[in-house]
């Protein structure tokens, strides 16, 4: 059951990555410039208060250096690439086991 959920969420994230590719592509064609939606900007556009609260929480618990070194580089990545990589990881984690060939192993 958990493998099904991992594959399903992975496929949803893959579809989301494709949506970002189409969105960025259309925006790039319209303006004749290359645009890539960053994860951080997408998060701020969706719900800016939670992004600021998360930054404050990480800053208070772990220090502001952790935010600059670990979290900020991830939030600066293109959303389509991030969601595609996360989707591939989830799909690989949820793949079915290969059938055994030859003698059954117990």
Helices and strands as residue ranges (DSSP letters): H 2-31, H 39-61, H 64-66, I 67-71, H 72-75, H 79-93
